[in-house]
Each structure stands twice: as structure tokens, then as C-alpha cells.
Amino acid sequence: MKIIKTFAFVILVLVVLFGIFLGYFSLTDYNPEERILIFKSDEPDTLNAENLNLSFLCWNIGYENFQLSAIENNYLPDTWSWLYDETIPTNRSLKAPYDPELTSKTILDFYLISPNLKCLGTRTQDLEFENADHQPVFTIVQLVP
């Protein structure tokens, strides 16, 4: 029994050290020294999804006891940016069939970008939750030289 406890402790220590290693390099090594330009255009793309037909495959895996919690302000350095559309909710409750007047809705979907990217636009396409409990969020980013 003592061998199993020792083995479990060693595994736990290795997992914790790997988590620390992964967290450190996620925050410090996001910016490569060499950048390769893949495509450059004088006319950047715009968010135009009016004639866009989207289809989604989704299923309800049951989040009955799901509770939203705020992300702490010091989660990442201030140079990182959260991108989201404040005007249209992106998620709805699944506790009952969708009713635009009664169903609770919130903004839950977003992008997180590093300092070497600049946001050119972010918006949510309002599909009135026709096929899913989330709505698509579009964004355009530009690599900062």
C-alpha cells in the first residue's frame, strides 16, 4: 500500500510540474521571434455575412447545473484583449423551449487575442437561437508588425 501511495504522490507532483511548465510557456512564449507573412492585401476582408448560409451540428449534453463565473481581472497581462459583441447575446438557457420574451440569455462566447494581434472587428450574428443554444461570433484580426 505504501508503494501505491508513493507512486500516486510522484504522479501528482509530475502533473503539477507539467501544469506549471505549460502555464509559464503559454504566457511567455506566445510571441515568436520570426514572423512569416502568409498573405497581404491592400483591402482587408470585412465582416459580411448577410448572404452566408451556416449549418451547425450540435447536441445537448446536459448542463443543468452549470453556473457562470467571472474571469478574474488578473487572469492575463493587460496587453491581451477580450473580443466580444456587447449588443447581442450569444447563449441562451436550455431549461425550457426557446421563447424570445422569457428565455434567459447572456454573452458567453468571445475571443482572447495576444498582444501581437489587432482587432479589426467583432460581431455576433443574431439567428434568434434557431438551431442551437449559441450564436456565431465573427472576428477579424490583423498581425501587428
Stockholm file with secondary structure:
# STOCKHOLM 1.0

chainA/1-145         MKIIKTFAFVILVLVVLFGIFLGYFSLTDYNPEERILIFKSDEPDTLNAENLNLSFLCWNIGYENFQLSAIENNYLPDTWSWLYDETIPTNRSLKAPYDPELTSKTILDFYLISPNLKCLGTRTQDLEFENADHQPVFTIVQLVP
#=GR chainA/1-145 SS CHHHHHHHHHHHHHHHHHHHHHHHHHHHSCSCSSCCCCCCCSSCCCCCCTTCCCCCCCCCCCCTTCCCCCCCTTSSCTTSEEECCSSSCCEECCSSSCCTTTSCEECCCCEEECTTEEEEEEEECCCTTSSSSBCCEEEEEEECC
#=GC SS_cons         CHHHHHHHHHHHHHHHHHHHHHHHHHHHSCSCSSCCCCCCCSSCCCCCCTTCCCCCCCCCCCCTTCCCCCCCTTSSCTTSEEECCSSSCCEECCSSSCCTTTSCEECCCCEEECTTEEEEEEEECCCTTSSSSBCCEEEEEEECC
//
